């Protein structure tokens, strides 16, 4: 089986109805190609290293961007808004993650935000939380791809060696299968019933505690220790999906573990109801962005008055012109009754550039030192009822 589509590897055979000389030529070419490719370790040598915002005080740099123009000024304002969120004692902060952020070297940034009470809940894609963070917590790594691989011309070679590519980053597919199998194992050990993604991810954190977390900075493990709930609304769209498919297939007609995305929505809405002043720190867009914004409307639907998100920042490279959510502005969200417009800022920048500056600015300004952990996960055990 090949992840992301394609046909299973067929051990290099060709259709035998053709001339024998053609069969031998193809076999010779394959042997020659395999010898030229080398082995997997030749490709997976230099590891991605996660940037450490603690080591770089960017406050003077970001402050100096205040009187620049274009994205420089926008970035300063976003950093200042995040600092305001942290100073606001009433504000609960929701971090939204979309895109391949952990594999790109931002894992320590986000784990530091959790560790230092700079975020209170996370809404993410499954790729970031499972395929990338949990993957590294199991002891595996992401690797720097040589420049030539960005062309796409060598993806056939990578496929032959069971190496997956995310633009300029490489992952060992065999190791990723271990991640799939581990989520399968966790599911098999749970009581068969519907779970929110938050509940299942907390079980992943418990698994890391029992077996030993093999990464110094795991978002799942830090969130488990700090009672920071993590929601992945499209949970099956990642390694966990493969594991859960295997779990359900193996259970046959017996009761199974299932994922309830409505339960996710209800739980996060309960958080909004109980902590009315909220701020969003959104990296990328997609489902995490919409999911977090929509809890204002959901609270109203179930009969609770909840104010719009007081603060909102989004870092994105998505275009506003195609009507897609990822590029829709926060001012547009105001028309839906989701986000206030006094403290909102779009930053049109690639995340690996903007996030260390915004997060590093807020970290070194130090407002988090007086901030108490909200431990929202405790509110949801069992899910609070309005």
Residue pairs with C-beta under 8 A, 6 or more apart in sequence:
1 8
2 8
2 9
2 159
3 164
3 173
3 176
4 164
6 159
9 159
9 160
12 27
12 30
14 22
14 23
14 26
14 27
16 23
33 157
34 160
37 157
37 160
37 161
39 161
40 161
40 162
40 163
40 172
43 143
43 145
43 146
43 158
43 161
43 163
43 170
44 143
44 163
44 170
44 172
45 143
46 143
46 144
47 141
47 142
47 143
47 144
48 103
48 104
48 105
48 141
48 142
48 143
48 144
48 169
49 105
50 105
50 106
50 107
50 108
50 109
50 217
51 105
51 106
51 108
51 109
51 352
51 356
52 108
52 112
53 108
53 109
53 112
53 356
53 359
53 360
53 363
53 364
54 112
54 363
56 356
56 360
57 360
57 364
58 356
58 357
58 360
58 361
58 364
59 360
59 361
59 364
59 365
61 357
62 75
62 76
62 79
62 357
62 358
62 360
62 361
63 76
65 72
65 73
65 75
65 76
66 73
66 76
67 73
68 76
71 347
71 348
71 349
74 345
74 346
74 347
74 348
75 347
75 349
75 354
75 357
75 358
77 345
78 313
78 315
78 345
78 347
78 354
78 358
79 357
79 358
79 361
79 362
80 361
81 279
81 311
81 313
81 343
81 344
81 345
82 279
82 281
82 311
82 313
82 358
82 359
82 361
82 362
83 361
83 362
83 365
83 367
84 311
84 343
85 91
85 93
85 279
85 281
85 311
86 93
86 118
86 362
86 365
86 367
86 368
86 371
87 367
88 277
88 279
88 310
88 311
89 371
90 275
90 276
90 277
91 277
91 278
91 279
91 310
91 311
92 120
92 121
92 271
92 275
92 277
92 278
92 279
92 374
92 376
93 118
93 119
93 120
93 121
93 278
93 279
93 280
93 281
94 119
94 120
94 121
94 122
94 123
94 268
94 278
94 279
94 280
94 281
94 292
95 110
95 113
95 119
95 121
95 122
95 123
95 281
95 282
95 283
96 122
96 123
96 124
96 280
96 281
96 282
96 283
96 284
96 288
96 289
96 291
96 292
97 110
97 122
97 123
97 124
97 125
97 128
97 129
97 283
97 284
97 288
98 124
98 125
98 128
98 282
98 283
98 284
98 285
98 286
98 287
98 288
98 289
98 326
99 125
99 128
99 283
99 284
99 351
100 127
100 128
100 132
100 166
100 167
100 169
101 107
101 110
101 128
101 132
101 283
101 284
101 351
101 355
102 110
102 128
102 132
102 133
102 136
102 219
103 132
103 142
103 166
103 169
103 171
104 166
104 169
104 351
104 352
105 352
106 351
106 352
106 355
106 356
107 132
107 133
107 136
107 215
107 217
107 218
107 219
108 217
109 355
109 356
109 359
110 119
110 122
110 219
111 217
111 218
111 219
111 222
112 118
112 217
112 359
112 363
113 119
113 359
114 122
114 219
114 222
114 223
114 226
114 228
115 222
115 226
116 363
116 368
117 226
117 368
117 371
117 372
117 373
117 374
118 359
118 362
118 363
118 368
118 371
119 228
119 281
120 228
120 275
120 373
120 374
120 376
121 228
121 229
121 230
121 231
121 268
121 271
121 376
122 129
122 219
122 223
122 228
122 229
122 230
122 231
123 230
123 231
123 232
123 233
123 268
123 288
123 291
123 292
124 230
124 231
124 232
124 288
125 232
125 234
125 237
125 238
125 286
125 287
125 288
126 232
126 234
126 235
126 236
126 237
126 238
126 239
126 240
126 241
127 237
127 238
128 219
129 201
129 219
129 220
129 230
129 232
129 238
130 179
130 183
130 204
130 232
130 238
130 239
130 240
131 176
131 179
131 238
131 239
132 142
133 218
133 219
133 220
134 179
134 182
134 183
134 204
134 208
134 218
134 220
134 239
135 171
135 175
135 176
135 179
135 239
136 142
136 214
136 215
136 218
137 208
137 213
137 214
137 215
137 218
137 220
137 221
138 178
138 179
138 182
138 214
139 214
139 215
140 171
140 172
140 175
140 176
140 178
140 179
142 166
142 169
142 170
142 171
143 169
143 170
143 171
143 172
144 168
144 169
144 170
145 165
145 167
145 168
145 169
145 170
147 168
148 154
149 155
149 158
149 165
149 168
149 170
150 167
150 168
155 165
158 164
158 165
158 170
162 172
162 173
162 174
163 170
163 171
163 172
163 173
164 170
164 171
164 172
164 173
164 176
165 171
176 239
179 239
179 243
180 239
180 242
180 243
180 246
181 243
181 246
182 207
182 243
183 204
183 239
183 240
183 242
183 243
183 244
184 242
184 243
184 244
184 246
184 247
184 250
185 243
186 200
186 203
186 204
186 207
186 243
187 200
187 243
187 244
187 247
187 257
188 247
188 250
190 200
190 203
190 257
192 251
192 254
192 255
192 256
192 257
193 255
193 257
193 258
194 258
194 259
194 260
194 263
195 257
195 258
195 259
195 260
195 263
196 231
196 259
196 260
196 263
196 264
196 267
196 380
196 383
197 230
197 231
197 232
197 233
197 235
197 259
197 261
197 264
198 229
198 230
198 231
198 264
198 267
198 377
198 380
200 235
200 240
200 257
200 259
201 220
201 223
201 230
201 232
202 224
202 229
202 230
202 377
204 220
204 224
205 220
205 221
205 223
205 224
205 225
206 224
208 218
208 220
208 221
208 224
209 221
209 224
213 221
215 221
219 230
220 230
222 228
223 229
223 230
223 377
226 373
226 375
227 373
227 375
227 376
227 377
227 378
228 375
228 376
228 377
229 267
229 268
229 271
229 376
229 377
229 380
231 264
231 267
231 268
231 291
232 238
232 240
232 264
233 261
233 264
233 265
233 287
233 288
233 291
234 261
234 287
235 241
235 244
235 259
235 261
236 244
236 245
236 259
244 257
244 259
247 256
247 257
248 256
248 257
248 258
263 383
264 291
265 291
265 294
265 295
265 298
266 298
266 383
267 380
267 383
268 291
268 292
268 295
269 295
269 298
269 299
269 302
270 379
270 380
270 383
270 384
270 385
270 386
271 295
271 376
271 379
271 380
272 278
272 295
272 296
272 298
272 299
272 306
273 299
273 304
273 306
273 386
274 379
274 384
275 374
275 376
276 306
276 307
277 307
277 310
278 309
278 310
278 311
279 309
279 310
279 311
279 312
279 313
279 343
280 292
280 293
280 309
280 311
280 312
280 313
280 314
280 339
281 313
282 288
282 289
282 292
282 312
282 313
282 314
282 315
282 316
283 314
283 315
283 351
283 355
284 315
284 316
284 318
284 326
284 351
285 314
285 316
285 318
285 324
285 325
285 326
285 327
285 328
286 325
286 326
289 314
289 325
289 326
290 325
293 309
293 333
293 336
293 338
293 339
294 338
295 306
296 306
296 307
296 308
296 309
296 337
296 338
297 336
297 337
297 338
299 305
299 306
300 306
302 386
303 386
304 386
307 340
308 334
308 337
308 338
308 339
308 340
309 338
309 339
309 340
310 340
310 342
310 343
311 340
311 343
311 344
312 330
312 333
312 339
312 340
312 343
312 344
312 345
313 344
313 345
313 347
313 358
314 330
314 345
314 346
314 347
315 347
315 349
315 351
315 354
315 355
315 358
316 326
316 327
316 346
316 347
316 348
317 348
317 349
317 350
318 324
318 326
318 327
319 327
320 327
320 328
320 329
321 327
329 346
330 339
330 341
330 344
330 345
330 346
331 341
331 344
333 339
334 340
334 341
334 344
347 354
347 358
362 368
